[in-house]
Amino acid sequence: MSKLIIDTDTASDDAVALIMALRHSDHEVVSITTVAGNCNVDQATSNALYTAELCGSDVPVVRGS
């Protein structure tokens, strides 16, 4: 099983990729870090937390800069 740390701005395209990674049986997402990009870092963090919650995941989400 691959262990993944995902760094994302969690805009809509990244949210879909995050869902795919969290649901994939061959990967374990061990952490999600967020950055500003298509949205500001606070929104990216909120989006990542919400996406993980929708997937039933308790993976840690860490706010970046």
C-alpha positions in Angstrom: 0.0 0.0 0.0 1.4 3.4 -1.0 1.3 6.1 1.7 0.5 9.6 0.4 0.9 13.1 1.6 -1.3 15.4 -0.5 -0.5 19.1 -0.9 -3.4 20.9 -2.4 -5.2 24.2 -2.9 -8.4 22.0 -2.8 -10.2 23.8 -5.6 -12.8 21.7 -7.4 -10.4 19.7 -9.5 -8.2 18.9 -6.5 -11.2 18.0 -4.4 -12.2 15.3 -7.0 -8.6 14.0 -7.0 -8.6 14.0 -3.2 -11.8 11.9 -3.1 -10.3 9.4 -5.5 -7.2 9.1 -3.4 -9.1 8.7 -0.1 -11.4 6.1 -1.7 -8.6 4.1 -3.4 -7.8 0.8 -1.7 -4.2 0.7 -2.9 -3.3 4.0 -1.2 -3.3 5.4 2.3 -3.5 9.2 2.6 -1.6 9.9 5.8 -1.9 13.7 5.7 -3.3 16.6 3.6 -1.5 19.9 3.5 -3.1 23.0 2.1 -1.8 26.1 0.2 -3.2 29.1 -1.5 -3.8 28.8 -5.2 -7.2 28.9 -6.9 -8.5 30.0 -3.5 -7.0 31.4 -0.4 -5.4 29.0 2.2 -8.2 29.3 4.7 -10.8 28.3 2.0 -8.5 25.5 0.8 -8.2 24.1 4.4 -12.0 24.3 4.9 -12.5 22.5 1.5 -10.0 19.8 2.4 -11.6 19.2 5.8 -15.0 19.0 4.2 -13.9 16.7 1.5 -12.2 14.3 4.0 -15.3 14.4 6.1 -17.5 13.5 3.1 -15.3 10.4 2.5 -15.5 9.4 6.2 -11.8 10.0 6.6 -10.1 11.3 9.7 -6.8 12.1 8.0 -5.1 15.1 9.5 -5.4 18.3 7.5 -2.6 20.9 8.0 -2.9 24.5 7.0 0.1 25.7 5.0 1.1 29.2 3.9 
